[in-house]
């Protein structure tokens, strides 16, 4: 194998590795983008649930709250 053929073979090998790495990077980037979207949705839902919990707690602890709406104690 001549020096030129050996260098061409190395270049071809490096180009192949680069193409594979670019594919992997693109796939990982897509995965990170998807996870960020999911994380934003989870954060939005957690915020909503926190607000709802606060509303329920406020309505139960208010002085004019209806005692019949309260759940019975655990021993009933």
C-alpha positions as CSV (number, residue, x, y, z in Angstrom):
1,X,0.0,0.0,0.0
2,X,1.5,3.3,-1.0
3,X,1.7,6.3,1.3
4,X,-1.0,8.1,-0.7
5,X,-3.4,5.1,-0.4
6,X,-2.6,4.8,3.4
7,X,-3.4,8.5,3.9
8,X,-6.6,8.2,1.8
9,X,-7.7,5.2,3.9
10,X,-7.0,7.2,7.1
11,X,-9.0,10.2,5.8
12,X,-11.9,7.9,4.8
13,X,-11.8,6.3,8.3
14,X,-11.9,9.8,10.0
15,X,-14.7,11.0,7.8
16,X,-16.7,7.9,8.7
17,X,-16.1,8.4,12.4
18,X,-17.0,12.1,12.0
19,X,-20.3,11.2,10.3
20,X,-21.2,8.7,13.0
21,X,-20.3,11.3,15.7
22,X,-22.5,13.9,14.0
23,X,-25.4,11.5,14.0
24,X,-24.9,10.7,17.7
25,X,-24.7,14.4,18.6
26,X,-27.9,15.1,16.6
27,X,-29.7,12.3,18.4
28,X,-28.5,13.4,21.8
29,X,-29.5,17.0,21.0
30,X,-33.0,15.8,20.1
31,X,-33.2,13.8,23.3
32,X,-32.2,16.9,25.4
33,X,-34.7,19.0,23.6
34,X,-37.5,16.5,24.3
35,X,-36.5,16.3,27.9
36,X,-36.5,20.0,28.3
37,X,-40.0,20.2,26.8
38,X,-41.2,17.4,29.2
39,X,-39.5,19.1,32.2
40,X,-41.2,22.4,31.4
41,X,-44.6,20.6,31.3
42,X,-43.9,18.9,34.6
43,X,-42.9,22.3,36.1
44,X,-46.1,23.8,34.8
45,X,-48.2,21.1,36.3
46,X,-46.4,21.2,39.6
47,X,-47.1,25.0,39.8
48,X,-50.8,24.4,39.0
49,X,-51.0,21.7,41.7
50,X,-49.3,23.9,44.2
51,X,-51.8,26.7,43.6
52,X,-54.7,24.3,43.8
53,X,-53.4,22.8,47.1
54,X,-53.0,26.3,48.5
55,X,-56.6,27.1,47.5
56,X,-57.9,24.0,49.1
57,X,-55.9,24.6,52.3
58,X,-57.1,28.2,52.4
59,X,-60.7,27.3,52.0
60,X,-60.5,24.6,54.7
61,X,-58.8,26.9,57.2
62,X,-61.1,29.9,56.7
63,X,-63.3,30.7,59.7
64,X,-66.5,30.5,57.6
65,X,-65.6,27.1,56.2
66,X,-68.4,24.5,56.2
67,X,-67.5,21.7,58.7
68,X,-69.7,19.2,56.8
69,X,-67.3,19.5,53.8
70,X,-64.4,18.3,55.9
71,X,-63.6,14.6,55.7
72,X,-64.2,12.5,58.8
73,X,-61.3,11.8,61.1
74,X,-59.3,8.6,60.3
75,X,-60.9,6.6,63.2
76,X,-64.4,6.7,61.7
